[in-house]
Amino acid sequence: MKLAFIGLGTMGFPMAGHLQNKGHEVTVYNRTVAKAEQWVATYGGAMALTPALAANGADIVITCVGNDNDLREVTLGTDGVLSAMASGTLLVDHTTASAEVARELSQVATEQGVGFLDAPVSGGQAGAENGALSVMVGGDQASYDRAEPVMQAYGKSIRLLGEAGSGQLAKMVNQICIAGVVQGLSEAVHFAKQAGLDGEQVFDVIQHGAAGSWQMINRHKTMIDDVFDYGFAVDWMRKDLGITLDEARRNGAQLPVTALVDQFYAEVQRMGGGRWDTSSLVKRFDADQ
């Protein structure tokens, strides 16, 4: 298929690469032109200097940018993709954004005969590079059926969860789970250290039992070793938790642990750890020493 991919960040760069490697004809756009040039040098394909130029003639346009404002700019702006998309084409958004902007884009797209799916992903940089992401999708069945074979290039688990906005709401559930698990693991690493235990031996044993999790298996050693340059950054987690807490205020959900962990991440930011990965919550305990 002829595809456009907008946004070549940590996730988008390898995701677009998988599409090109699967034989699709991919044109990319990135705000920093050098990154688009790097992508073309790595994978082939083509690049464009505006989102609209990338989207021109594409069967499916895929976006993966930073936040609601970035998403509106590349879709609804003067040179946004929707200004160039023809009736019958499809817009798939992998940005982690609000359910509100997903519903807004769905309405605008529908009015001009363009299909829309909000499809945030989980799995981090490793998942994107290995083509093993979880994709949570909101939208209509017909659009999903068209997009699923394309998304299989980088998605291991892909599910349509409801109407527009449902993908973003599901990603909020994902981030709620991660926040609580990482805080618990941080406290466990801290406790093991204070108790004089060999943390690596402890977690090697318990990760196979009921306490085990992806975070424990993949992050306990790096947390013990004080290394935090893996995966999803604290700044982005705070953005996601902010969206989640805003949605909770709208729908009446009570998220006391999530709100507390969000403030703990704010402490990590004040320590200079905005670009550390989310497992850096454990660093807060160092500050208390």
Secondary structure by P-SEA (a helix, b strand, c coil): cbbbbccccccaaaaaaaaaaaccbbbbbbccaaaaaaaaaccccccccccccccccccbbbbbcccaaaaaaaccccccccccccccbbbbbcccccaaaaaaaaaaaaaacbbbbbccccccaaaaaacbbbbbbbccaaaaaaccccccccccccccccccaaaaaaaaaaaaaaaaaaaaaaaaaaaaaaaccaaaaaaaaccccccccccccccaaaaaaccccccccaaaaaaaaaaaaaaaaaaccccaaaaaaaaaaaaaaaacccccccccccccccccc
